[in-house]
């Protein structure tokens, strides 16, 4: 199992490689389990700020579910693993995910790509959900996410014909962020990942949260999500450091905080100062350990929960309380 998922750390960037090139990186039970366990760990790792997902070789990013493994009785391990297919398609991962698509991303492989936030594709990559050609349907999120990433008519054509599109067409449609020569795929992906990792991690994570949650809502419903996230970010040490670093021409807050944490490991991960009564948008994997600067406004209706073994109270917002402020 360990050989079927390779892991590499480059600074604050983790690279996860599906390592089954002989099976076009198809997903069996072992891959789903290993990917799920790795993403569980990375969600809680304060030193991991960005995660890259890719496949071995240059033929396929992933061919999706391994049908031989499914026929051999691994169906539940493949599909019902925590996080769904590949341990990722049903997961709400708090940190940026980048797919480095090194070849064809078809069927479940396309759905794994769609579970990522950003996509860098090799120039020979293909994308599609061909399940209808086999009497099946794309059941791992392709029919949900394609209409959100593509014009409806295009998503419908892909779903109903099963025909793929190439990397250039995917770029024209906005399905991918970059198309690069195959031999520069990981290099260019890491440029993007490191550009994100150069920023303050708390601000990056909450920015992702707001884009993900608010993007599908009417503007009136999106503002409370935006405002509740802003309360947390603006109360952090990173928010205090950013303007100071800018005025001192020291670069952005992320770079400066990274240098500072080399000498103060107790302040890792862009955490604010801990204090009970801090408003949150709800329990989030990265929020539960955050600390808030003194003076952050309390939100009426929040309830404090004591984190086991921590000695500190955490506060979660009840439904509908996000973005509220105490009246003076």
Secondary structure, DSSP 8 states (H G I E B T S, - for coil): -GGGEEEEEETTEEEEEE--GGGTT-B-HHHHHHHHHHHHHHHH-TT--EEEEEESSSSEEE-SB-HHHIIIIIHHHHHSSTTSGGGTTT---SSEEEEEE-SEEETHHHHHHHTSSEEEEETT-EEE-GGGGGT---TTTHHHHHHHHS-HHHHHHHHHH---EEHHHHHHHTS-SEEE-GGGHHHHHHHHHHHHHTS-HHHHHHHHHHHHHHTTS-HHHHHHHHHHHHHHHHTSHHHHHHHHHHHTT---HHHHHHHHHTT-GGGGGG-----TT---SS--TTTTT----TT----TT-EEEE-TTT--EEEE--TT-TT-----
